[in-house]
Amino acid sequence: MEYFNKEMDTIPLEDLKSLQNERLRNVVERCYQNIPYYRELFDRNGINPKHIRTTDDLVNIPFTEKKDLRDHYPYGLLGISTERIYRFAASSGTTGVPTLTGYTDKDWNETLLDQMGRIWKSFGIGDKDLVYQCYGYGLFLGGVCMEMAAKAVGATLFPAGPGRTMAAMQWLKDMKHTVICCTPTFLAYLTSEAGKNGIDPKKDWALRTGDFGGEVAAPSFRRKLEADLSPGFVYHETYGLSELGGACVAFSCPHSVKSNQLHVLADHYFVETINPETGERAEPGEKGELVFTTLTRESSPLIRWRTRDMSGFSSEPYGCPCGREAHPLINYVTGRTDDVLKVRGTLVFPSQIEEILTQVHGVGEGWQIVIDQSPDALDTLLIMVEASPDCWEKKEEKERIRAEISAHIQARLGIGALIEVKEPSSLPRFEGKAKRVLDRRKEE
């Protein structure tokens, strides 16, 4: 197996732990000296940087959350002067004040290059690949992270950006791109539209792998995407957040991709999984919220950053056959703690519903969840799904689809749901992140 940075990719576990502790002590000292937020946080809780010697000591430090970044907007958590900033990134700000992330020249041109090169080398992407890149650009980090990955491994980049569905399906046919970078929802939409326009993605496209992220995708949905493309196509995934530096935190390898698990780049990030209600660390194999401490960032370092993303360590996080034995494996993200839906007292993740829908024969591409409130104040859960074209014309097939989904929802979630089977292509399509949930209770 090839590695972009063999020394760090194959570092022994004990050596990695030693390196993490050394880098952690440096980060803690810099944060205390240069970021008033952290100095005040430490002083308020009676913590001195000398108290934090190993990653085990991190449990003594309170979490940092998005509210803290917004409270210190715009420059409060940079940790360096603005003169040293090489580049900024920012969240969309759709749910509040945008959060800024700064990069020094080293953060961008050395650290990020190393991270993305290691990720794409794990995917088997190299200088013979032509990459169709359709993540967004600007302050959003998706597109530029893919640019850095291509630069690192020497791949040829086609920076199309988001959307352009009709052009995309034709370019993929004419130019024979071998790699695609996009959300899983967009690829599903693209393959569906290609079929309607006389293009067979299995035969007319040359895609062999892709870098997917930005939204939750159930394992069955991933397998369906693979089945819709050329034989041997592999769905690879990256995970990251703008606050942590981009799509550069965790990634699948040729072994972990089969179990939908991701390696954390543990020389750059120390990861914890916690019970989101108690804040206590979760054990391997237990579900929990991801918490990260950056170990190598010069600008915008974060200590115990609560992501709100639900995942958990693999039951056997170390010793992967790919050789990255010290870089722990986490499970794919199933949702966010702030996205979970509470319906009649039951907590429901949209990913749970997606997993059910993708396993029912005859369910088409589109689906949507609508939560409302009935006149007697009870929550109602409506799940709308498209039937596949071959099932839409048959009344008995539509009834079977409705009954199967209803039974699975009751068995899996313990609540009843209204199921509507819709005509093919009648529900909304998305070229970016899918908006699968309409919670009308919030509107009221």
SEVOKOL-211145 format. One line per field, with one value per residue (C-alpha): residue number from 1; residue in one letter; y, x, z negated. Coordinates in steps of 0.02 Angstrom, whole numbers, plus 50000, padded with zeros to 5 digits. Each point is the difference from the previous one (the first is absolute). Layout:
num [NUM:...] $
residu [A:...] $
c2 [Y:...] $
c1 [X:...] $
c3 [Z:...] $
END
This chain:
num [1:2:3:4:5:6:7:8:9:10:11:12:13:14:15:16:17:18:19:20:21:22:23:24:25:26:27:28:29:30:31:32:33:34:35:36:37:38:39:40:41:42:43:44:45:46:47:48:49:50:51:52:53:54:55:56:57:58:59:60:61:62:63:64:65:66:67:68:69:70:71:72:73:74:75:76:77:78:79:80:81:82:83:84:85:86:87:88:89:90:91:92:93:94:95:96:97:98:99:100:101:102:103:104:105:106:107:108:109:110:111:112:113:114:115:116:117:118:119:120:121:122:123:124:125:126:127:128:129:130:131:132:133:134:135:136:137:138:139:140:141:142:143:144:145:146:147:148:149:150:151:152:153:154:155:156:157:158:159:160:161:162:163:164:165:166:167:168:169:170:171:172:173:174:175:176:177:178:179:180:181:182:183:184:185:186:187:188:189:190:191:192:193:194:195:196:197:198:199:200:201:202:203:204:205:206:207:208:209:210:211:212:213:214:215:216:217:218:219:220:221:222:223:224:225:226:227:228:229:230:231:232:233:234:235:236:237:238:239:240:241:242:243:244:245:246:247:248:249:250:251:252:253:254:255:256:257:258:259:260:261:262:263:264:265:266:267:268:269:270:271:272:273:274:275:276:277:278:279:280:281:282:283:284:285:286:287:288:289:290:291:292:293:294:295:296:297:298:299:300:301:302:303:304:305:306:307:308:309:310:311:312:313:314:315:316:317:318:319:320:321:322:323:324:325:326:327:328:329:330:331:332:333:334:335:336:337:338:339:340:341:342:343:344:345:346:347:348:349:350:351:352:353:354:355:356:357:358:359:360:361:362:363:364:365:366:367:368:369:370:371:372:373:374:375:376:377:378:379:380:381:382:383:384:385:386:387:388:389:390:391:392:393:394:395:396:397:398:399:400:401:402:403:404:405:406:407:408:409:410:411:412:413:414:415:416:417:418:419:420:421:422:423:424:425:426:427:428:429:430:431:432:433:434:435:436:437:438:439:440:441:442:443:444] $
residu [M:E:Y:F:N:K:E:M:D:T:I:P:L:E:D:L:K:S:L:Q:N:E:R:L:R:N:V:V:E:R:C:Y:Q:N:I:P:Y:Y:R:E:L:F:D:R:N:G:I:N:P:K:H:I:R:T:T:D:D:L:V:N:I:P:F:T:E:K:K:D:L:R:D:H:Y:P:Y:G:L:L:G:I:S:T:E:R:I:Y:R:F:A:A:S:S:G:T:T:G:V:P:T:L:T:G:Y:T:D:K:D:W:N:E:T:L:L:D:Q:M:G:R:I:W:K:S:F:G:I:G:D:K:D:L:V:Y:Q:C:Y:G:Y:G:L:F:L:G:G:V:C:M:E:M:A:A:K:A:V:G:A:T:L:F:P:A:G:P:G:R:T:M:A:A:M:Q:W:L:K:D:M:K:H:T:V:I:C:C:T:P:T:F:L:A:Y:L:T:S:E:A:G:K:N:G:I:D:P:K:K:D:W:A:L:R:T:G:D:F:G:G:E:V:A:A:P:S:F:R:R:K:L:E:A:D:L:S:P:G:F:V:Y:H:E:T:Y:G:L:S:E:L:G:G:A:C:V:A:F:S:C:P:H:S:V:K:S:N:Q:L:H:V:L:A:D:H:Y:F:V:E:T:I:N:P:E:T:G:E:R:A:E:P:G:E:K:G:E:L:V:F:T:T:L:T:R:E:S:S:P:L:I:R:W:R:T:R:D:M:S:G:F:S:S:E:P:Y:G:C:P:C:G:R:E:A:H:P:L:I:N:Y:V:T:G:R:T:D:D:V:L:K:V:R:G:T:L:V:F:P:S:Q:I:E:E:I:L:T:Q:V:H:G:V:G:E:G:W:Q:I:V:I:D:Q:S:P:D:A:L:D:T:L:L:I:M:V:E:A:S:P:D:C:W:E:K:K:E:E:K:E:R:I:R:A:E:I:S:A:H:I:Q:A:R:L:G:I:G:A:L:I:E:V:K:E:P:S:S:L:P:R:F:E:G:K:A:K:R:V:L:D:R:R:K:E:E] $
c2 [50000:50175:50141:50188:50018:49824:50054:50075:49883:49845:50072:49877:50036:50038:50120:50086:50020:50079:50119:50045:50043:50107:50095:50016:50084:50124:50037:50025:50120:50101:50010:50059:50131:50065:49976:50096:49882:49851:50096:50053:49823:49923:50129:49987:49812:50003:49922:50039:49944:49898:49894:49936:49879:49860:49973:49916:50171:50078:49943:50141:50134:50057:49981:50137:50021:50100:50128:50039:50035:50113:50091:50043:50041:50048:49980:49943:49822:50025:49990:50101:50173:50026:50047:49817:49936:49927:49959:50001:49878:50024:49906:50051:50088:49935:49959:50147:50108:49922:49916:50047:49881:50069:49915:50047:49960:49842:49950:50011:49953:49870:49930:49995:49936:49858:49957:49999:49908:49861:49988:49988:49881:49888:50008:49946:50166:50054:50086:49895:50059:50135:50071:50077:50120:50070:50058:50188:50129:50170:50002:49822:49875:49852:50049:50069:49846:49894:50118:49970:49813:49999:50106:49884:49839:50076:49966:50105:50110:50053:50135:50005:50054:49961:49973:49999:49833:49988:50054:49885:49841:50043:50047:49838:49906:50097:50027:49833:50068:49862:50088:50108:50113:50047:49965:49826:50082:50089:49841:49911:50143:50002:49814:50010:50147:49918:49850:50112:50081:49842:49987:49838:50041:49818:50000:50182:50066:49943:50042:49877:50091:50161:50110:50022:50099:50148:49901:49838:49851:49831:49846:49931:50166:49991:49824:50055:50140:49875:49884:50141:50031:49900:49830:50021:50181:50037:50128:50085:50129:50146:50082:50172:50168:50177:50037:49856:50050:49919:49827:49937:49919:49820:49888:49823:49879:49845:49894:50117:50051:49829:50030:50187:50052:50142:50024:50158:50088:49982:50092:50155:49972:49917:49928:49959:49931:50056:49970:50159:50013:49970:50055:49843:49903:49854:49832:49919:49926:50123:50137:50176:50178:50041:50123:50057:50090:50070:49956:50087:50158:50164:50106:49964:49856:49917:49900:49874:50063:49927:49956:49945:49857:49828:49857:49896:49901:49834:49854:49967:50173:49954:49879:50026:49885:50153:50039:50155:49899:50147:50115:49951:49947:50087:49951:50104:50149:49955:50175:50150:50025:50163:49917:49859:50005:49974:49928:49955:49978:49891:50057:49971:50027:50029:49875:49863:50033:50009:49831:49924:50079:49943:49820:49996:49938:50122:50161:50126:50140:50135:50002:50130:50007:50121:50024:50093:50019:49937:50098:49895:50058:49831:49999:49919:49917:49996:49911:50032:49884:49984:49833:49933:50012:49813:50004:50163:49931:49852:50035:49843:50048:50174:49924:49875:50141:50099:49850:49945:50174:50021:49832:50033:50174:49927:49859:50105:50163:49945:50133:50006:50102:50053:49938:50079:49918:50132:50001:49983:50166:50094:50044:50134:49966:50077:50045:50036:49935:49919:50082:49843:50062:50127:50033:50105:50007:50124:50105:50013] $
c1 [50000:50060:50003:50017:50090:50055:50088:49841:49875:50085:50064:49989:49865:50115:50102:49841:49938:50165:49989:49820:50047:50146:49893:49857:50112:50056:49820:49940:50142:49972:49813:50025:50129:49921:49811:49908:49851:50106:50096:49837:49929:50153:50009:49813:50018:50164:50100:50182:50080:50125:49854:49969:50140:49913:49840:49927:50005:49886:49846:50040:49972:49822:49939:50008:49840:49940:49922:50174:50065:49853:50018:50180:49966:50094:50180:49986:50062:50132:50144:50114:50001:49898:50162:50051:49837:50025:49817:49829:49856:49827:49842:49842:49926:49826:49965:50089:50156:50127:50152:50169:50147:50172:50147:50182:50108:50058:49821:49950:50150:50078:49874:49847:50104:50064:49825:49916:50144:49990:49812:50001:50147:49894:49863:50125:49989:50157:50078:49905:49830:49886:49892:49827:49988:49828:50009:49979:50139:50021:50004:49931:50141:49932:50065:50167:50038:49974:50117:50134:49973:50021:50157:50072:49981:50025:49824:49925:49858:49843:49931:49819:49928:49822:49848:50007:49911:49975:50177:50070:49923:50067:50173:50012:49957:50112:50153:49998:50035:50055:49964:49854:49988:49826:49863:49922:49832:50068:50075:49833:49914:50131:49987:49810:49997:50131:49886:49856:50111:50062:50165:50045:50117:50057:50060:50017:50096:50172:49983:50090:49992:49943:50029:49832:49949:49901:49846:49946:49982:49936:50106:49862:49993:50188:49988:49861:50110:50139:49879:49943:50176:50136:50042:50130:49954:50043:49911:50136:49962:50084:49941:50039:49934:50048:50045:50125:50079:49891:49966:50164:49961:49952:49988:49967:50135:49988:49957:49893:49892:49917:49938:49962:50136:50125:50179:50033:50164:50055:50166:49897:49845:49965:49825:49884:49825:49884:49826:49916:49892:50130:50159:50091:50111:49920:50085:50048:49846:49883:49910:50050:50033:50167:50115:50165:50156:50110:50184:50087:49904:50095:49843:49829:50052:49857:50000:49859:49891:49825:49948:49820:50031:49948:50121:50108:50161:50002:49993:50179:50068:50183:50097:49919:50076:50032:50152:49927:49989:50019:49874:49837:49845:49835:49830:49918:49901:49816:49935:50019:49942:49918:49916:49917:49811:49891:49833:49874:50141:50107:50169:50014:50150:49960:50139:49899:49854:50114:50074:49826:49946:50152:49965:49820:49984:49912:50046:50069:50127:49900:49938:49954:49945:49866:49965:49843:49883:49822:49851:50012:50182:50078:50149:49972:50138:49973:50123:49982:50092:50005:49961:50116:49927:49965:49899:49905:49873:49955:49880:50049:50184:49967:49901:50140:50128:49891:49967:50183:50063:49865:50042:50188:49977:49890:50122:50159:49942:49848:49885:49869:50023:49893:50075:49962:50064:50029:50025:50180:50096:49862:50098:50136:50175:50159:50167:50076:49957:49830:49861:49909:49905:49859:49959:49843:49989:50143:49911:49849] $
c3 [50000:50043:49872:50023:49832:49953:49840:49926:50082:49930:49835:49853:49873:49854:50107:50056:49821:49953:50148:49957:49821:50057:50124:49875:49871:50133:50054:49822:49960:50160:49971:49821:50047:50162:49990:49863:50011:49950:49868:49918:50017:49918:49861:49963:49979:49903:50142:50035:50165:49900:49939:50178:50037:50095:50099:49845:49914:50130:49902:49877:50132:50042:50178:50132:50101:50149:49884:49932:50175:50038:49834:50049:50183:50106:49939:49820:50026:50135:49877:50116:50078:50158:50090:49991:50076:50173:50031:49916:50008:49925:49962:50092:49849:50044:49817:49921:50011:50120:49922:50072:50017:50040:50084:49995:50150:49910:49955:50181:50105:49886:49876:50112:50147:49891:49938:50170:50083:49872:50020:50190:50002:49888:50132:50132:50095:50091:50150:50127:49937:50072:49861:50023:49852:49961:49820:49973:49993:49919:49809:50001:49981:50099:50171:49945:49895:50155:50094:49869:50009:50189:49985:49869:50100:50173:50064:50140:49937:50092:49881:50058:49833:49944:50111:50191:50004:50188:50037:49865:50071:50173:49941:49902:50159:50119:49891:49905:49827:49882:49833:49943:49846:49941:49874:50013:50034:50153:50072:49978:50089:50137:50038:50000:50122:50110:50024:50051:50132:50083:49906:49910:49854:49995:50181:50054:49849:49942:49814:49886:49833:49918:49848:49915:49846:49937:49950:49918:50116:49941:50046:50112:50093:50028:50069:50118:50067:50030:50091:50114:50065:50087:49926:49864:49959:49817:49891:49895:49867:49915:49840:49935:49943:50048:49819:50003:50166:50131:50071:49929:49832:50038:50153:50059:50056:50112:49847:49895:50148:49995:49822:50025:49877:50007:49941:49901:50046:49820:50015:50048:49892:49833:50000:49856:50005:49861:49935:50064:49844:49864:50090:49940:50119:50091:50019:50167:50079:49914:50095:49955:50055:50082:49910:50076:49942:50138:49979:50146:50045:49979:50023:49924:49886:49905:49840:49975:50141:49991:50177:49961:50122:49942:50033:49883:49997:50088:49878:50058:50043:50023:50109:50171:50134:50111:49891:49915:49841:49879:50084:49914:50095:49968:50069:50135:49936:49979:49963:49887:49823:50054:50151:49905:50012:49849:50055:49865:49875:50115:50064:50188:50113:50184:50041:49914:50117:50152:49955:49997:50164:50097:49951:50061:50179:50114:49909:50125:49984:49910:49821:49870:49817:49941:49815:49953:49853:50004:49926:49842:49978:50045:50117:50169:50101:50188:50112:50186:50120:50187:50078:50132:50176:50010:49838:50023:50124:49889:49858:49904:50009:49931:49857:49965:49992:49882:49887:49994:49954:49868:49920:50000:49923:49863:49966:50006:49919:49901:50071:50136:50158:50147:50163:50168:50160:50133:50187:50063:50008:49908:49842:49991:50065:49930:50080:49829:49828:49998:49899:49950:49846:49988:49817:50008:49811:50003:50130:49888] $
END
